[in-house]
């Protein structure tokens, strides 16, 4: 009885190994598996794509117009959202033009407003039309 169970186990194990081996060989043939010891070369991550400077400038002008035309009585969340979007696009423009800035490090308030104005002037001096 024990010998027949061992034989049955060996037969089942052999069938499972054969099916697994055939599956691995099929993956190897179709390129989704590799031989042991031959690791894949590490894939270097591609740098994040930057938007064209023309698109960034258009977004900057659009957001500046929207900020100038925020009517009275609008919820503060909308104004802050527009201001945050403008700041993000302004920082993106500064990065594309290699203009140093500290806008992201400044807390909300007068210091951030002054840095925003300085950065806008620096980006304009670098050749980006912001008006």
DRENMIRO-571395 format. One record per residue (C-alpha): residue in three letters; x, y, z. Coordinates in pm, whole numbers, plus 50000, padded with zeros to 5 digits. Example, Ala and Ser with C-alpha at 12.3 -4.5 7.8 and 13.67 -1.06 7.14 Angstrom:
ALA512304955050780 SER513674989450714 
//
This chain:
UNK500005000050000 UNK502795024150087 UNK504735015949772 UNK501685022749554 UNK501185056849721 UNK504835065449658 UNK504505054949294 UNK501325075449260 UNK503065105749415 UNK506035101949180 UNK503715099748879 UNK501725130648983 UNK504945149649061 UNK506405140048724 UNK503295151648539 UNK503255184848729 UNK506975190048661 UNK506525181748293 UNK503615205948253 UNK505495233148440 UNK508625227348235 UNK506675228847910 UNK505055261348021 UNK508455276148105 UNK509845264847769 UNK506895281047592 UNK507505313947780 UNK511205311347694 UNK510375306347327 UNK508015336247319 UNK510355359247512 UNK508595363547843 UNK511075341648036 UNK514875340348047 UNK517435314048119 UNK518645312048479 UNK521755332548543 UNK521055356848262 UNK519365385548436 UNK517825414048250 UNK519705446348227 UNK518175472048457 UNK515995495948267 UNK516825532148336 UNK513715552348401 UNK513035577948134 UNK513175613948250 UNK509755629048299 UNK508645646747984 UNK508415684248008 UNK505635703847852 UNK506655727747577 UNK507475762547702 UNK504765777047476 UNK502115756547655 UNK503475766647996 UNK503435803447893 UNK499855800447767 UNK498785784148096 UNK500565811348292 UNK498785839048101 UNK495425821348128 UNK495735816348503 UNK496895852348553 UNK493775864748369 UNK491555842248579 UNK493145854648901 UNK492655890948799 UNK488975884848722 UNK487915865949034 UNK484675883249134 UNK483915894049487 UNK482005868749691 UNK483695838549534 UNK484585811449786 UNK488145814449919 UNK488825778349816 UNK488425787849450 UNK490805817549482 UNK493375796649668 UNK493065768949411 UNK493685793349126 UNK496635808249314 UNK498125773849378 UNK497705764449010 UNK499365797248906 UNK502255790849146 UNK502725755549011 UNK502865767648650 UNK505185796348748 UNK507565771748915 UNK507385749348607 UNK508305778948386 UNK511185787648617 UNK512485752048597 UNK512275751748217 UNK514125784948196 UNK516645775848471 UNK515605805448689 UNK516365799949059 UNK513385803049291 UNK512205796149644 UNK508475799449584 UNK507685763749687 UNK509495768550021 UNK507645800050123 UNK504575798350349 UNK501395816450248 UNK501545853450318 UNK503525884250226 UNK506845865950178 UNK505265842449925 UNK503605871449742 UNK506935889649716 UNK508695858349590 UNK505895853149337 UNK506365888449202 UNK510155884349193 UNK509895851149014 UNK507415865048762 UNK509815893548685 UNK512765869448658 UNK510845846548423 UNK509865876948213 UNK513525888148205 UNK514465853048088 UNK512275858347781 UNK508875844147872 UNK505975867247790 UNK503715866148096 UNK501335894548009 
//
